[in-house]
Amino acid sequence: MVYVTRGLVDVLLELAVEADPDETTVSLAVTPAAEFEDLDDVPPDASVFTHFYPPEAGKSITAVFGVDLSVPAGQTQGRFISHPRGNLEVNKTDDLHEAILVAVPPWDEASLAAFDRSGRRQPLDIVDAEPPAESLA
């Protein structure tokens, strides 16, 4: 089962709309379900996708050095990929992660699916919960 917050889904689908007719790829990070106050239906040891790294972050550094330094190594457990041509599956050219969320037009929840690293479709649960507040202190 792949868990993702509704707020993150809304943002990811909006990014896909803005990028259309081009594809967009976004790195995703998780928060342990046990850290939420309002997630009673999700096992406490499950991971919930809650955050993303903007796709434009660090592009100039990547262009110069050829390495993506904008996303901390090992800090993203998933990837969101939009496929504007409508193939709701993982392509051989897609960047793979533990979990991959793929969206196609018309860019709504019904056109979003989760896959594992091998491209096998996984159950997707969009949860109505706010991630825990974070502080910089």
PyRosetta script that sets phi, psi and omega in degrees:
from pyrosetta import init, pose_from_sequence

init()
pose = pose_from_sequence("MVYVTRGLVDVLLELAVEADPDETTVSLAVTPAAEFEDLDDVPPDASVFTHFYPPEAGKSITAVFGVDLSVPAGQTQGRFISHPRGNLEVNKTDDLHEAILVAVPPWDEASLAAFDRSGRRQPLDIVDAEPPAESLA")
pose.set_psi(1, 135.1)
pose.set_omega(1, 175.9)
pose.set_phi(2, -109.9)
pose.set_psi(2, 123.8)
pose.set_omega(2, 179.5)
pose.set_phi(3, -106.2)
pose.set_psi(3, 138.1)
pose.set_omega(3, 178.6)
pose.set_phi(4, -147.1)
pose.set_psi(4, 143.0)
pose.set_omega(4, 179.6)
pose.set_phi(5, -76.0)
pose.set_psi(5, 149.1)
pose.set_omega(5, 179.0)
pose.set_phi(6, -60.9)
pose.set_psi(6, -38.2)
pose.set_omega(6, 178.6)
pose.set_phi(7, -60.1)
pose.set_psi(7, -41.9)
pose.set_omega(7, 178.8)
pose.set_phi(8, -67.2)
pose.set_psi(8, -41.4)
pose.set_omega(8, 178.0)
pose.set_phi(9, -58.2)
pose.set_psi(9, -45.2)
pose.set_omega(9, -179.4)
pose.set_phi(10, -59.2)
pose.set_psi(10, -44.1)
pose.set_omega(10, -179.6)
pose.set_phi(11, -66.2)
pose.set_psi(11, -44.2)
pose.set_omega(11, -178.5)
pose.set_phi(12, -63.5)
pose.set_psi(12, -41.8)
pose.set_omega(12, 178.7)
pose.set_phi(13, -66.5)
pose.set_psi(13, -35.4)
pose.set_omega(13, 176.1)
pose.set_phi(14, -65.6)
pose.set_psi(14, -40.6)
pose.set_omega(14, 175.8)
pose.set_phi(15, -60.4)
pose.set_psi(15, -38.2)
pose.set_omega(15, 178.6)
pose.set_phi(16, -66.4)
pose.set_psi(16, -41.2)
pose.set_omega(16, 177.9)
pose.set_phi(17, -61.2)
pose.set_psi(17, -45.3)
pose.set_omega(17, -178.3)
pose.set_phi(18, -65.8)
pose.set_psi(18, -33.1)
pose.set_omega(18, -177.9)
pose.set_phi(19, -81.6)
pose.set_psi(19, -24.0)
pose.set_omega(19, -176.5)
pose.set_phi(20, -55.4)
pose.set_psi(20, 129.4)
pose.set_omega(20, 21.0)
pose.set_phi(21, -94.4)
pose.set_psi(21, 8.9)
pose.set_omega(21, 177.8)
pose.set_phi(22, -90.7)
pose.set_psi(22, 158.5)
pose.set_omega(22, 173.7)
pose.set_phi(23, -77.4)
pose.set_psi(23, 157.4)
pose.set_omega(23, 171.4)
pose.set_phi(24, -133.7)
pose.set_psi(24, 147.5)
pose.set_omega(24, 178.4)
pose.set_phi(25, -130.0)
pose.set_psi(25, 131.1)
pose.set_omega(25, -175.3)
pose.set_phi(26, -133.7)
pose.set_psi(26, 132.2)
pose.set_omega(26, 176.0)
pose.set_phi(27, -78.8)
pose.set_psi(27, 139.2)
pose.set_omega(27, -176.7)
pose.set_phi(28, -120.7)
pose.set_psi(28, 144.0)
pose.set_omega(28, 178.1)
pose.set_phi(29, -121.4)
pose.set_psi(29, 158.5)
pose.set_omega(29, -176.1)
pose.set_phi(30, -114.1)
pose.set_psi(30, 163.1)
pose.set_omega(30, 170.8)
pose.set_phi(31, -128.0)
pose.set_psi(31, 134.6)
pose.set_omega(31, 177.2)
pose.set_phi(32, -60.9)
pose.set_psi(32, 137.2)
pose.set_omega(32, -178.9)
pose.set_phi(33, -58.7)
pose.set_psi(33, -30.3)
pose.set_omega(33, -179.4)
pose.set_phi(34, -63.1)
pose.set_psi(34, -21.0)
pose.set_omega(34, -179.5)
pose.set_phi(35, -81.6)
pose.set_psi(35, -11.2)
pose.set_omega(35, 178.3)
pose.set_phi(36, -82.5)
pose.set_psi(36, 147.9)
pose.set_omega(36, 176.1)
pose.set_phi(37, -90.1)
pose.set_psi(37, -21.1)
pose.set_omega(37, -170.7)
pose.set_phi(38, -124.7)
pose.set_psi(38, 36.2)
pose.set_omega(38, 178.9)
pose.set_phi(39, -118.3)
pose.set_psi(39, 77.8)
pose.set_omega(39, -177.0)
pose.set_phi(40, -79.9)
pose.set_psi(40, -26.1)
pose.set_omega(40, -174.7)
pose.set_phi(41, -92.5)
pose.set_psi(41, 3.2)
pose.set_omega(41, -178.0)
pose.set_phi(42, -113.1)
pose.set_psi(42, 131.8)
pose.set_omega(42, 178.7)
pose.set_phi(43, -56.6)
pose.set_psi(43, 138.4)
pose.set_omega(43, -176.5)
pose.set_phi(44, -61.6)
pose.set_psi(44, -23.3)
pose.set_omega(44, -179.7)
pose.set_phi(45, -90.7)
pose.set_psi(45, 2.0)
pose.set_omega(45, 178.8)
pose.set_phi(46, -78.1)
pose.set_psi(46, 155.4)
pose.set_omega(46, 174.4)
pose.set_phi(47, -101.9)
pose.set_psi(47, 139.3)
pose.set_omega(47, -179.9)
pose.set_phi(48, -119.2)
pose.set_psi(48, 125.4)
pose.set_omega(48, 176.3)
pose.set_phi(49, -70.2)
pose.set_psi(49, 123.5)
pose.set_omega(49, -173.5)
pose.set_phi(50, -131.2)
pose.set_psi(50, -24.3)
pose.set_omega(50, -171.7)
pose.set_phi(51, -131.5)
pose.set_psi(51, 159.2)
pose.set_omega(51, 176.2)
pose.set_phi(52, -139.0)
pose.set_psi(52, 158.7)
pose.set_omega(52, 173.2)
pose.set_phi(53, -103.5)
pose.set_psi(53, 123.1)
pose.set_omega(53, -177.2)
pose.set_phi(54, -53.2)
pose.set_psi(54, 136.9)
pose.set_omega(54, -176.1)
pose.set_phi(55, -64.3)
pose.set_psi(55, -22.9)
pose.set_omega(55, -178.5)
pose.set_phi(56, -87.8)
pose.set_psi(56, -13.8)
pose.set_omega(56, -176.8)
pose.set_phi(57, -62.6)
pose.set_psi(57, 127.8)
pose.set_omega(57, 174.1)
pose.set_phi(58, 77.2)
pose.set_psi(58, 10.5)
pose.set_omega(58, -177.8)
pose.set_phi(59, -61.7)
pose.set_psi(59, -37.6)
pose.set_omega(59, -178.7)
pose.set_phi(60, -68.4)
pose.set_psi(60, -37.1)
pose.set_omega(60, 177.6)
pose.set_phi(61, -66.5)
pose.set_psi(61, -43.0)
pose.set_omega(61, 178.7)
pose.set_phi(62, -61.9)
pose.set_psi(62, -40.5)
pose.set_omega(62, -179.4)
pose.set_phi(63, -63.4)
pose.set_psi(63, -35.8)
pose.set_omega(63, -178.1)
pose.set_phi(64, -79.0)
pose.set_psi(64, -47.3)
pose.set_omega(64, -173.1)
pose.set_phi(65, -97.8)
pose.set_psi(65, -15.2)
pose.set_omega(65, 179.1)
pose.set_phi(66, 76.1)
pose.set_psi(66, 12.1)
pose.set_omega(66, 179.7)
pose.set_phi(67, -131.7)
pose.set_psi(67, 136.0)
pose.set_omega(67, 179.0)
pose.set_phi(68, -78.5)
pose.set_psi(68, 102.6)
pose.set_omega(68, -179.7)
pose.set_phi(69, -98.5)
pose.set_psi(69, 0.5)
pose.set_omega(69, -176.8)
pose.set_phi(70, -81.0)
pose.set_psi(70, -20.2)
pose.set_omega(70, -179.0)
pose.set_phi(71, -114.7)
pose.set_psi(71, 121.5)
pose.set_omega(71, -179.4)
pose.set_phi(72, -58.7)
pose.set_psi(72, 134.6)
pose.set_omega(72, -179.6)
pose.set_phi(73, -58.1)
pose.set_psi(73, 133.1)
pose.set_omega(73, 177.0)
pose.set_phi(74, 75.2)
pose.set_psi(74, 5.8)
pose.set_omega(74, -176.4)
pose.set_phi(75, -97.6)
pose.set_psi(75, -4.6)
pose.set_omega(75, 179.1)
pose.set_phi(76, -119.6)
pose.set_psi(76, 127.6)
pose.set_omega(76, -178.2)
pose.set_phi(77, -102.4)
pose.set_psi(77, -3.5)
pose.set_omega(77, -177.3)
pose.set_phi(78, -148.7)
pose.set_psi(78, 174.7)
pose.set_omega(78, -178.5)
pose.set_phi(79, -145.7)
pose.set_psi(79, 137.3)
pose.set_omega(79, 171.6)
pose.set_phi(80, -104.6)
pose.set_psi(80, 134.0)
pose.set_omega(80, -179.7)
pose.set_phi(81, -134.5)
pose.set_psi(81, 130.3)
pose.set_omega(81, 174.6)
pose.set_phi(82, -99.4)
pose.set_psi(82, 140.0)
pose.set_omega(82, 178.0)
pose.set_phi(83, -121.3)
pose.set_psi(83, 90.3)
pose.set_omega(83, -176.1)
pose.set_phi(84, -62.1)
pose.set_psi(84, -19.6)
pose.set_omega(84, -179.4)
pose.set_phi(85, -85.5)
pose.set_psi(85, 0.6)
pose.set_omega(85, 169.7)
pose.set_phi(86, 92.2)
pose.set_psi(86, 12.7)
pose.set_omega(86, 178.4)
pose.set_phi(87, -91.7)
pose.set_psi(87, 102.9)
pose.set_omega(87, -177.9)
pose.set_phi(88, -83.2)
pose.set_psi(88, 71.7)
pose.set_omega(88, 179.0)
pose.set_phi(89, -160.7)
pose.set_psi(89, 170.0)
pose.set_omega(89, 176.5)
pose.set_phi(90, -85.8)
pose.set_psi(90, 128.3)
pose.set_omega(90, 177.4)
pose.set_phi(91, -89.6)
pose.set_psi(91, 157.5)
pose.set_omega(91, 176.9)
pose.set_phi(92, -63.1)
pose.set_psi(92, -24.8)
pose.set_omega(92, -178.7)
pose.set_phi(93, -89.9)
pose.set_psi(93, -4.8)
pose.set_omega(93, -179.8)
pose.set_phi(94, -71.9)
pose.set_psi(94, 146.7)
pose.set_omega(94, 172.2)
pose.set_phi(95, -72.3)
pose.set_psi(95, 125.5)
pose.set_omega(95, -175.1)
pose.set_phi(96, -98.0)
pose.set_psi(96, 149.4)
pose.set_omega(96, 175.8)
pose.set_phi(97, -141.4)
pose.set_psi(97, -175.3)
pose.set_omega(97, 177.4)
pose.set_phi(98, -58.4)
pose.set_psi(98, -42.2)
pose.set_omega(98, 177.7)
pose.set_phi(99, -132.5)
pose.set_psi(99, 143.1)
pose.set_omega(99, -179.8)
pose.set_phi(100, -129.1)
pose.set_psi(100, 126.0)
pose.set_omega(100, 172.7)
pose.set_phi(101, -100.4)
pose.set_psi(101, 127.3)
pose.set_omega(101, -179.7)
pose.set_phi(102, -119.9)
pose.set_psi(102, 135.1)
pose.set_omega(102, 177.3)
pose.set_phi(103, -126.1)
pose.set_psi(103, 148.9)
pose.set_omega(103, 178.1)
pose.set_phi(104, -133.8)
pose.set_psi(104, 163.2)
pose.set_omega(104, 175.6)
pose.set_phi(105, -58.5)
pose.set_psi(105, 143.2)
pose.set_omega(105, 17.4)
pose.set_phi(106, -91.6)
pose.set_psi(106, 24.2)
pose.set_omega(106, 174.1)
pose.set_phi(107, 60.6)
pose.set_psi(107, 51.7)
pose.set_omega(107, 173.7)
pose.set_phi(108, -128.1)
pose.set_psi(108, 176.1)
pose.set_omega(108, -176.9)
pose.set_phi(109, -58.9)
pose.set_psi(109, -32.3)
pose.set_omega(109, -179.8)
pose.set_phi(110, -70.6)
pose.set_psi(110, -17.7)
pose.set_omega(110, -179.5)
pose.set_phi(111, -105.5)
pose.set_psi(111, 26.4)
pose.set_omega(111, 178.8)
pose.set_phi(112, -121.1)
pose.set_psi(112, 135.0)
pose.set_omega(112, 179.5)
pose.set_phi(113, -141.8)
pose.set_psi(113, 157.3)
pose.set_omega(113, 179.1)
pose.set_phi(114, -110.7)
pose.set_psi(114, 145.2)
pose.set_omega(114, -180.0)
pose.set_phi(115, -138.3)
pose.set_psi(115, 156.6)
pose.set_omega(115, 173.4)
pose.set_phi(116, -91.8)
pose.set_psi(116, 179.7)
pose.set_omega(116, -176.8)
pose.set_phi(117, -57.3)
pose.set_psi(117, -27.8)
pose.set_omega(117, -179.3)
pose.set_phi(118, -86.0)
pose.set_psi(118, -3.2)
pose.set_omega(118, -179.2)
pose.set_phi(119, 89.2)
pose.set_psi(119, 8.3)
pose.set_omega(119, 177.5)
pose.set_phi(120, -82.1)
pose.set_psi(120, 132.6)
pose.set_omega(120, 179.9)
pose.set_phi(121, -64.0)
pose.set_psi(121, 139.3)
pose.set_omega(121, -179.6)
pose.set_phi(122, -120.8)
pose.set_psi(122, 153.6)
pose.set_omega(122, 174.9)
pose.set_phi(123, -63.6)
pose.set_psi(123, 140.3)
pose.set_omega(123, -179.0)
pose.set_phi(124, -120.0)
pose.set_psi(124, 128.3)
pose.set_omega(124, 178.3)
pose.set_phi(125, -121.1)
pose.set_psi(125, 113.3)
pose.set_omega(125, 176.8)
pose.set_phi(126, -91.1)
pose.set_psi(126, 117.2)
pose.set_omega(126, -174.2)
pose.set_phi(127, -102.7)
pose.set_psi(127, 141.2)
pose.set_omega(127, 176.3)
pose.set_phi(128, -90.7)
pose.set_psi(128, 85.7)
pose.set_omega(128, -179.0)
pose.set_phi(129, -153.4)
pose.set_psi(129, 147.6)
pose.set_omega(129, 176.3)
pose.set_phi(130, -94.2)
pose.set_psi(130, 135.1)
pose.set_omega(130, 175.9)
pose.set_phi(131, -62.9)
pose.set_psi(131, 154.0)
pose.set_omega(131, 178.4)
pose.set_phi(132, -59.7)
pose.set_psi(132, 147.1)
pose.set_omega(132, 177.8)
pose.set_phi(133, -66.1)
pose.set_psi(133, 141.2)
pose.set_omega(133, 179.9)
pose.set_phi(134, -115.8)
pose.set_psi(134, 152.7)
pose.set_omega(134, 175.8)
pose.set_phi(135, -128.6)
pose.set_psi(135, 157.5)
pose.set_omega(135, 179.7)
pose.set_phi(136, -90.8)
pose.set_psi(136, -5.3)
pose.set_omega(136, -178.8)
pose.set_phi(137, -80.3)
pose.dump_pdb("model.pdb")
